[in-house]
Amino acid sequence: MLAYAEAMTVTPPKVTAELVTGMVAQLGVPAVGELTMMVAVGNQRSRFNIALGLTSQGLRDRCE
């Protein structure tokens, strides 16, 4: 799942048919669809925040 999420997120995306086939075999089509949507939404939020210069409001500082 992490490899799939990373492949979706890099620019340009590097999702292969083999990767999708493996995910479908392990999780089924509905779960892969849901995972794909969640990764896409997370990526969209991240790019939106970066484009507008939005920061973590100090949360990152507390994690380090």
Backbone as CSV, one residue per row, in Angstrom:
resi,resn,N_x,N_y,N_z,CA_x,CA_y,CA_z,C_x,C_y,C_z
1,MET,0.823,-1.184,0.000,0.000,0.000,0.000,0.867,1.248,0.000
2,LEU,1.946,1.229,0.753,2.821,2.397,0.788,3.495,2.631,-0.557
3,ALA,3.906,1.558,-1.210,4.515,1.696,-2.537,3.505,2.280,-3.522
4,TYR,2.270,1.864,-3.423,1.212,2.388,-4.290,0.986,3.872,-4.025
5,ALA,0.888,4.235,-2.750,0.683,5.636,-2.386,1.848,6.496,-2.878
6,GLU,3.063,6.010,-2.710,4.228,6.756,-3.176,4.225,6.880,-4.699
7,ALA,3.881,5.794,-5.386,3.838,5.824,-6.849,2.788,6.812,-7.352
8,MET,1.701,6.954,-6.626,0.665,7.913,-6.996,1.110,9.347,-6.776
9,THR,1.934,9.560,-5.769,2.243,10.906,-5.303,3.412,11.564,-6.023
10,VAL,4.360,10.772,-6.512,5.521,11.370,-7.172,5.098,12.052,-8.474
11,THR,5.939,12.978,-8.925,5.668,13.684,-10.170,6.757,13.360,-11.168
12,PRO,6.410,12.759,-12.295,5.087,12.272,-12.693,4.750,10.980,-11.952
13,PRO,3.466,10.656,-11.851,3.065,9.426,-11.165,3.706,8.195,-11.806
14,LYS,4.008,7.199,-10.988,4.684,5.988,-11.470,3.877,4.721,-11.161
15,VAL,2.559,4.832,-11.179,1.692,3.678,-10.928,1.744,2.771,-12.151
16,THR,2.038,1.496,-11.919,2.106,0.523,-13.010,0.913,-0.426,-12.939
17,ALA,0.648,-1.085,-14.048,-0.426,-2.081,-14.091,-0.140,-3.212,-13.111
18,GLU,1.127,-3.586,-12.990,1.496,-4.662,-12.067,1.212,-4.269,-10.622
19,LEU,1.488,-3.024,-10.288,1.233,-2.544,-8.927,-0.261,-2.573,-8.624
20,VAL,-1.061,-2.107,-9.561,-2.518,-2.104,-9.362,-3.046,-3.536,-9.279
21,THR,-2.574,-4.413,-10.142,-3.020,-5.809,-10.131,-2.716,-6.460,-8.787
22,GLY,-1.523,-6.206,-8.264,-1.161,-6.757,-6.956,-2.038,-6.217,-5.842
23,MET,-2.343,-4.927,-5.908,-3.205,-4.322,-4.885,-4.613,-4.906,-4.954
24,VAL,-5.137,-5.060,-6.157,-6.481,-5.618,-6.314,-6.523,-7.056,-5.807
25,ALA,-5.469,-7.827,-6.085,-5.424,-9.216,-5.620,-5.423,-9.290,-4.094
26,GLN,-4.761,-8.356,-3.444,-4.678,-8.373,-1.979,-5.903,-7.769,-1.307
27,LEU,-6.429,-6.680,-1.886,-7.462,-5.909,-1.192,-8.837,-5.957,-1.837
28,GLY,-8.901,-6.220,-3.136,-10.162,-6.156,-3.866,-10.359,-4.773,-4.478
29,VAL,-11.203,-4.719,-5.480,-11.425,-3.481,-6.234,-11.988,-2.353,-5.360
30,PRO,-13.008,-2.602,-4.525,-13.548,-1.494,-3.722,-12.500,-0.863,-2.801
31,ALA,-11.676,-1.674,-2.165,-10.658,-1.140,-1.252,-9.589,-0.356,-2.002
32,VAL,-9.204,-0.823,-3.185,-8.214,-0.093,-3.981,-8.804,1.251,-4.427
33,GLY,-10.057,1.255,-4.773,-10.716,2.510,-5.127,-10.724,3.488,-3.970
34,GLU,-11.050,2.987,-2.778,-11.070,3.848,-1.592,-9.670,4.349,-1.238
35,LEU,-8.693,3.456,-1.295,-7.315,3.848,-1.016,-6.849,4.904,-2.017
36,THR,-7.169,4.699,-3.287,-6.781,5.652,-4.318,-7.371,7.029,-4.040
37,MET,-8.621,7.074,-3.644,-9.263,8.354,-3.336,-8.599,9.025,-2.140
38,MET,-8.302,8.266,-1.100,-7.699,8.852,0.099,-6.298,9.396,-0.195
39,VAL,-5.515,8.673,-0.976,-4.177,9.153,-1.338,-4.299,10.408,-2.202
40,ALA,-5.230,10.407,-3.143,-5.421,11.568,-4.017,-5.837,12.799,-3.212
41,VAL,-6.740,12.633,-2.254,-7.186,13.755,-1.430,-6.033,14.271,-0.567
42,GLY,-5.267,13.368,0.025,-4.110,13.784,0.822,-3.096,14.542,-0.018
43,ASN,-2.857,14.060,-1.230,-1.922,14.722,-2.129,-2.447,16.100,-2.530
44,GLN,-3.736,16.179,-2.803,-4.327,17.469,-3.165,-4.187,18.468,-2.020
45,ARG,-4.465,18.051,-0.819,-4.341,18.946,0.343,-2.903,19.413,0.514
46,SER,-1.974,18.497,0.378,-0.566,18.841,0.533,-0.137,19.868,-0.506
47,ARG,-0.485,19.640,-1.746,-0.101,20.571,-2.816,-0.792,21.925,-2.643
48,PHE,-2.023,21.914,-2.205,-2.757,23.151,-1.933,-2.052,23.947,-0.846
49,ASN,-1.706,23.282,0.250,-1.030,23.956,1.360,0.318,24.514,0.937
50,ILE,1.079,23.741,0.179,2.383,24.197,-0.302,2.224,25.414,-1.201
51,ALA,1.266,25.363,-2.117,1.062,26.465,-3.061,0.703,27.763,-2.349
52,LEU,-0.040,27.661,-1.252,-0.459,28.854,-0.520,0.480,29.206,0.629
53,GLY,1.528,28.409,0.824,2.476,28.684,1.891,1.936,28.392,3.272
54,LEU,0.929,27.530,3.367,0.366,27.177,4.673,1.327,26.251,5.408
55,THR,1.449,26.440,6.693,2.381,25.641,7.492,1.635,24.752,8.469
56,SER,2.401,24.009,9.241,1.825,23.043,10.179,1.371,23.678,11.482
57,GLN,1.449,24.962,11.606,1.032,25.694,12.804,1.768,25.214,14.039
58,GLY,3.033,24.802,13.866,3.847,24.400,14.996,3.703,22.953,15.411
59,LEU,2.809,22.207,14.792,2.619,20.812,15.194,3.873,19.988,14.907
60,ARG,4.529,20.283,13.810,5.738,19.549,13.458,6.834,19.734,14.516
61,ASP,6.914,20.944,15.060,7.931,21.217,16.077,7.766,20.330,17.297
62,ARG,6.541,20.007,17.618,6.260,19.174,18.795,6.572,17.701,18.551
63,CYS,6.617,17.308,17.279,6.866,15.905,16.927,8.350,15.582,16.886
64,GLU,9.191,16.587,16.767,10.628,16.328,16.623,11.302,16.173,17.966
